[in-house]
Amino acid sequence: HALIATEPGGVVVVDSLAAMTANAEIDESMEQQFVGLHARLINRGVRQIPALNSGGWVVILINQIRTDVGVRYGSPDTLPGGKGQRYYAHQLIRVRRAGWIKEGSAADGKKVGYNYRLILEKSKQTEPFREVTVPFFFDGGIDELAVVLDMAITLGVIAKKGGGYYEFGDTRVRGLKGLREAVHESDELAEAIKAAVAAKEEEF
């Protein structure tokens, strides 16, 4: 809070709300009960952020999903830290792992990463419930070009042909790995695909 109130702007990442511990819990024994203390502190903290933020800060609060065993109907998923974080958040994004990325056959191929599925559950800037799949590779983290390629294939900008081939203009490569390599090796090809994706999105 002090940083947001006094500095001109930047990015703050809190990882995670579920792991934060109040001083009162640290000072007391493990047998001591603190009913609702964690939620009250988180709610107070998130409530103050909009008032302190002059517009130059982006605050990213990471949380962990828990299961509410008392829920019989609807989703049992819940977020530690109370309901205030949902109310005050400008955007609420649910992140799930959505399968492995493999080189070779799907059955016995080498695991080189996995896909993140991002679901926009709440937004004050755009329509909610939009989804995107983001690939994460063990050798280099999130590949931004791979995200663009996924969108290009989904939108039909890059045509998927028989035999595992992909085509874009005069470029024809085999397999997703070959497509990634071709785009990384050619800035001209990468920019052309980005422009085509942007143009396609404007049609919607």
Beta strands, then each sheet from edge to edge (+ up, - down):
strand 1: 10-15
strand 2: 57-62
strand 3: 66-67
strand 4: 77-78
strand 5: 91-103
strand 6: 110-123
strand 7: 131-137
strand 8: 141-142
strand 9: 159-160
strand 10: 165-168
strand 11: 171-174
sheet 1: 1+ 2+
sheet 2: 3+ 4-
sheet 3: 5+ 6- 7+ 8-
sheet 4: 9+ 10- 11+
end
